[in-house]
Every structure is written in structure tokens, then in C-alpha cells.
Amino acid sequence: MQTISLEQYVAEIDKEEAWMEGKFEVARKILDEGFPAEVIRKCTGIDENSMLSLR
């Protein structure tokens, strides 16, 4: 088991949140272009409830 500092942990969480925000932004844009939500969900891995919140 590896130990990391709190600062390192927070930095990793920030990276993950930024990555997820980018993923949702792209999914929202693709949805706006008229692609079916089911296709976007399958390609991005975004769960169904989160996809519904993009509308």
C-alpha cells in the first residue's frame, strides 16, 4: 500500500473532476448535435441518470 500526502490526494481528485467535467461537456455538445443519448452513454460510459441531467 502506497501512502501519499493530502496535497497529492487533492491534486488527483482535482484531475479526476476536471476530466469528468470535460467528458460531460463533450457529451452535452454531441447531444446538442442530435446524436441519440443512448449512443453517447455507451461511448462515454456516463450513466443514464447523468445523461438525463445533460438535457
Distance bins in CASP14 RR format, pairs under 12 A and 6 or more apart:
PFRMAT RR
TARGET T0000
AUTHOR 0000-0000-0000
RMODE 2
METHOD distances of the structure
MODEL  1
2 8 0 0 0 0 0 1 0 0 0 0 0
2 9 0 0 0 0 0 1 0 0 0 0 0
2 12 0 0 0 0 0 1 0 0 0 0 0
3 9 0 0 0 0 0 1 0 0 0 0 0
4 10 0 0 0 0 1 0 0 0 0 0 0
4 11 0 0 0 0 1 0 0 0 0 0 0
4 12 1 0 0 1 0 0 0 0 0 0 0
4 13 0 0 0 0 0 1 0 0 0 0 0
5 11 0 0 0 0 1 0 0 0 0 0 0
5 12 0 0 0 0 0 1 0 0 0 0 0
6 12 0 0 0 0 0 1 0 0 0 0 0
6 13 0 0 0 0 0 1 0 0 0 0 0
7 13 0 0 0 0 0 1 0 0 0 0 0
7 14 0 0 0 0 0 1 0 0 0 0 0
8 14 0 0 0 0 0 1 0 0 0 0 0
8 15 0 0 0 0 0 1 0 0 0 0 0
9 15 0 0 0 0 0 1 0 0 0 0 0
9 16 0 0 0 0 0 1 0 0 0 0 0
10 16 0 0 0 0 0 1 0 0 0 0 0
10 17 0 0 0 0 0 1 0 0 0 0 0
11 17 0 0 0 0 0 1 0 0 0 0 0
11 18 0 0 0 0 0 1 0 0 0 0 0
12 18 0 0 0 0 0 1 0 0 0 0 0
12 19 0 0 0 0 0 1 0 0 0 0 0
13 19 0 0 0 0 0 1 0 0 0 0 0
13 20 0 0 0 0 0 1 0 0 0 0 0
14 20 0 0 0 0 0 1 0 0 0 0 0
14 21 0 0 0 0 0 1 0 0 0 0 0
15 21 0 0 0 0 0 1 0 0 0 0 0
15 22 0 0 0 0 0 1 0 0 0 0 0
16 22 0 0 0 0 0 1 0 0 0 0 0
16 23 0 0 0 0 0 1 0 0 0 0 0
17 23 0 0 0 0 0 1 0 0 0 0 0
17 24 0 0 0 0 0 1 0 0 0 0 0
18 24 0 0 0 0 0 1 0 0 0 0 0
18 25 0 0 0 0 0 1 0 0 0 0 0
19 25 0 0 0 0 0 1 0 0 0 0 0
19 26 0 0 0 0 0 1 0 0 0 0 0
19 44 0 0 0 0 0 1 0 0 0 0 0
20 26 0 0 0 0 0 1 0 0 0 0 0
20 27 0 0 0 0 0 1 0 0 0 0 0
20 44 0 0 0 0 0 1 0 0 0 0 0
20 45 0 0 0 0 0 1 0 0 0 0 0
20 46 0 0 0 0 1 0 0 0 0 0 0
20 47 0 0 0 0 0 1 0 0 0 0 0
20 50 0 0 0 0 1 0 0 0 0 0 0
21 27 0 0 0 0 0 1 0 0 0 0 0
21 28 0 0 0 0 0 1 0 0 0 0 0
21 46 0 0 0 0 0 1 0 0 0 0 0
21 50 0 0 0 0 0 1 0 0 0 0 0
22 28 0 0 0 0 1 0 0 0 0 0 0
22 29 0 0 0 0 0 1 0 0 0 0 0
22 30 0 0 0 0 0 1 0 0 0 0 0
22 44 0 0 0 0 0 1 0 0 0 0 0
22 46 0 0 0 0 0 1 0 0 0 0 0
23 29 0 0 0 0 0 1 0 0 0 0 0
23 30 0 0 0 0 0 1 0 0 0 0 0
23 40 0 0 0 0 0 1 0 0 0 0 0
23 41 0 0 0 0 0 1 0 0 0 0 0
23 43 0 0 0 0 0 1 0 0 0 0 0
23 44 1 0 1 0 0 0 0 0 0 0 0
23 45 0 0 0 0 1 0 0 0 0 0 0
23 46 1 0 0 1 0 0 0 0 0 0 0
23 47 0 0 0 0 0 1 0 0 0 0 0
23 50 0 0 0 0 1 0 0 0 0 0 0
23 51 0 0 0 0 0 1 0 0 0 0 0
23 54 0 0 0 0 0 1 0 0 0 0 0
24 30 0 0 0 0 0 1 0 0 0 0 0
24 31 0 0 0 0 0 1 0 0 0 0 0
24 40 0 0 0 0 0 1 0 0 0 0 0
24 41 0 0 0 0 0 1 0 0 0 0 0
24 44 0 0 0 0 1 0 0 0 0 0 0
24 45 0 0 0 0 0 1 0 0 0 0 0
24 46 1 0 0 1 0 0 0 0 0 0 0
24 47 0 0 0 0 0 1 0 0 0 0 0
24 50 1 0 0 1 0 0 0 0 0 0 0
24 51 0 0 0 0 1 0 0 0 0 0 0
24 53 0 0 0 0 1 0 0 0 0 0 0
24 54 1 0 0 1 0 0 0 0 0 0 0
25 31 0 0 0 0 0 1 0 0 0 0 0
25 32 0 0 0 0 0 1 0 0 0 0 0
25 44 0 0 0 0 0 1 0 0 0 0 0
25 46 0 0 0 0 0 1 0 0 0 0 0
25 54 0 0 0 0 1 0 0 0 0 0 0
26 32 0 0 0 0 0 1 0 0 0 0 0
26 33 0 0 0 0 0 1 0 0 0 0 0
26 35 0 0 0 0 0 1 0 0 0 0 0
26 40 0 0 0 0 1 0 0 0 0 0 0
26 43 0 0 0 0 1 0 0 0 0 0 0
26 44 1 0 0 1 0 0 0 0 0 0 0
26 45 0 0 0 0 0 1 0 0 0 0 0
26 46 0 0 0 0 1 0 0 0 0 0 0
26 54 0 0 0 0 0 1 0 0 0 0 0
27 33 0 0 0 0 0 1 0 0 0 0 0
27 34 0 0 0 0 0 1 0 0 0 0 0
27 35 0 0 0 0 1 0 0 0 0 0 0
27 36 0 0 0 0 0 1 0 0 0 0 0
27 37 0 0 0 0 1 0 0 0 0 0 0
27 38 0 0 0 0 0 1 0 0 0 0 0
27 39 0 0 0 0 0 1 0 0 0 0 0
27 40 1 0 1 0 0 0 0 0 0 0 0
27 41 0 0 0 0 1 0 0 0 0 0 0
27 42 0 0 0 0 0 1 0 0 0 0 0
27 43 0 0 0 0 1 0 0 0 0 0 0
27 44 1 0 1 0 0 0 0 0 0 0 0
27 45 0 0 0 0 1 0 0 0 0 0 0
27 46 1 0 1 0 0 0 0 0 0 0 0
27 47 0 0 0 0 0 1 0 0 0 0 0
27 50 0 0 0 0 1 0 0 0 0 0 0
27 51 1 0 0 1 0 0 0 0 0 0 0
27 52 0 0 0 0 0 1 0 0 0 0 0
27 53 0 0 0 0 0 1 0 0 0 0 0
27 54 1 0 0 1 0 0 0 0 0 0 0
27 55 0 0 0 0 0 1 0 0 0 0 0
28 34 0 0 0 0 0 1 0 0 0 0 0
28 35 0 0 0 0 0 1 0 0 0 0 0
28 37 0 0 0 0 0 1 0 0 0 0 0
28 40 0 0 0 0 1 0 0 0 0 0 0
28 44 0 0 0 0 0 1 0 0 0 0 0
28 46 0 0 0 0 0 1 0 0 0 0 0
28 50 0 0 0 0 0 1 0 0 0 0 0
28 51 0 0 0 0 1 0 0 0 0 0 0
28 53 0 0 0 0 1 0 0 0 0 0 0
28 54 1 0 1 0 0 0 0 0 0 0 0
28 55 0 0 0 0 1 0 0 0 0 0 0
29 35 0 0 0 0 1 0 0 0 0 0 0
29 40 0 0 0 0 1 0 0 0 0 0 0
29 44 0 0 0 0 0 1 0 0 0 0 0
29 54 0 0 0 0 1 0 0 0 0 0 0
30 36 0 0 0 0 1 0 0 0 0 0 0
30 37 0 0 0 0 1 0 0 0 0 0 0
30 39 0 0 0 0 1 0 0 0 0 0 0
30 40 1 0 1 0 0 0 0 0 0 0 0
30 41 0 0 0 0 0 1 0 0 0 0 0
30 42 0 0 0 0 0 1 0 0 0 0 0
30 43 0 0 0 0 1 0 0 0 0 0 0
30 44 0 0 0 0 1 0 0 0 0 0 0
30 46 0 0 0 0 0 1 0 0 0 0 0
30 51 0 0 0 0 0 1 0 0 0 0 0
30 54 0 0 0 0 1 0 0 0 0 0 0
31 37 1 0 0 1 0 0 0 0 0 0 0
31 38 0 0 0 0 0 1 0 0 0 0 0
31 39 0 0 0 0 1 0 0 0 0 0 0
31 40 1 0 1 0 0 0 0 0 0 0 0
31 41 0 0 0 0 1 0 0 0 0 0 0
31 43 0 0 0 0 0 1 0 0 0 0 0
31 44 0 0 0 0 0 1 0 0 0 0 0
31 46 0 0 0 0 0 1 0 0 0 0 0
31 50 0 0 0 0 0 1 0 0 0 0 0
31 51 1 0 0 1 0 0 0 0 0 0 0
31 52 0 0 0 0 0 1 0 0 0 0 0
31 53 0 0 0 0 0 1 0 0 0 0 0
31 54 1 0 1 0 0 0 0 0 0 0 0
31 55 1 0 0 1 0 0 0 0 0 0 0
32 40 0 0 0 0 0 1 0 0 0 0 0
32 54 0 0 0 0 1 0 0 0 0 0 0
32 55 0 0 0 0 1 0 0 0 0 0 0
33 39 0 0 0 0 0 1 0 0 0 0 0
33 40 0 0 0 0 1 0 0 0 0 0 0
34 40 0 0 0 0 1 0 0 0 0 0 0
34 55 0 0 0 0 0 1 0 0 0 0 0
35 41 0 0 0 0 0 1 0 0 0 0 0
35 42 0 0 0 0 0 1 0 0 0 0 0
35 43 0 0 0 0 1 0 0 0 0 0 0
35 44 0 0 0 0 0 1 0 0 0 0 0
35 51 0 0 0 0 0 1 0 0 0 0 0
35 54 0 0 0 0 0 1 0 0 0 0 0
36 42 0 0 0 0 1 0 0 0 0 0 0
36 43 0 0 0 0 0 1 0 0 0 0 0
36 51 0 0 0 0 0 1 0 0 0 0 0
37 43 0 0 0 0 0 1 0 0 0 0 0
37 44 0 0 0 0 0 1 0 0 0 0 0
37 45 0 0 0 0 0 1 0 0 0 0 0
37 46 0 0 0 0 1 0 0 0 0 0 0
37 47 0 0 0 0 0 1 0 0 0 0 0
37 48 0 0 0 0 1 0 0 0 0 0 0
37 49 0 0 0 0 0 1 0 0 0 0 0
37 50 0 0 0 0 0 1 0 0 0 0 0
37 51 1 0 1 0 0 0 0 0 0 0 0
37 52 1 0 0 1 0 0 0 0 0 0 0
37 53 0 0 0 0 0 1 0 0 0 0 0
37 54 1 0 0 1 0 0 0 0 0 0 0
37 55 1 0 0 1 0 0 0 0 0 0 0
38 44 0 0 0 0 0 1 0 0 0 0 0
38 45 0 0 0 0 0 1 0 0 0 0 0
38 46 0 0 0 0 0 1 0 0 0 0 0
38 48 0 0 0 0 1 0 0 0 0 0 0
38 51 0 0 0 0 1 0 0 0 0 0 0
38 52 0 0 0 0 0 1 0 0 0 0 0
39 45 0 0 0 0 0 1 0 0 0 0 0
39 46 0 0 0 0 0 1 0 0 0 0 0
39 51 0 0 0 0 0 1 0 0 0 0 0
40 46 1 0 0 1 0 0 0 0 0 0 0
40 47 0 0 0 0 0 1 0 0 0 0 0
40 48 0 0 0 0 0 1 0 0 0 0 0
40 50 0 0 0 0 0 1 0 0 0 0 0
40 51 1 0 0 1 0 0 0 0 0 0 0
40 52 0 0 0 0 0 1 0 0 0 0 0
40 54 0 0 0 0 1 0 0 0 0 0 0
40 55 0 0 0 0 0 1 0 0 0 0 0
41 47 1 0 0 1 0 0 0 0 0 0 0
41 48 1 0 0 1 0 0 0 0 0 0 0
41 49 0 0 0 0 0 1 0 0 0 0 0
41 50 0 0 0 0 1 0 0 0 0 0 0
41 51 1 0 1 0 0 0 0 0 0 0 0
41 52 0 0 0 0 1 0 0 0 0 0 0
41 54 0 0 0 0 1 0 0 0 0 0 0
42 48 0 0 0 0 0 1 0 0 0 0 0
42 51 0 0 0 0 0 1 0 0 0 0 0
43 51 0 0 0 0 0 1 0 0 0 0 0
44 50 0 0 0 0 1 0 0 0 0 0 0
44 51 0 0 0 0 1 0 0 0 0 0 0
44 54 0 0 0 0 0 1 0 0 0 0 0
45 51 0 0 0 0 1 0 0 0 0 0 0
46 52 0 0 0 0 0 1 0 0 0 0 0
46 53 0 0 0 0 1 0 0 0 0 0 0
46 54 1 0 0 1 0 0 0 0 0 0 0
47 53 0 0 0 0 1 0 0 0 0 0 0
47 54 0 0 0 0 0 1 0 0 0 0 0
48 54 0 0 0 0 0 1 0 0 0 0 0
48 55 0 0 0 0 0 1 0 0 0 0 0
49 55 0 0 0 0 0 1 0 0 0 0 0
END
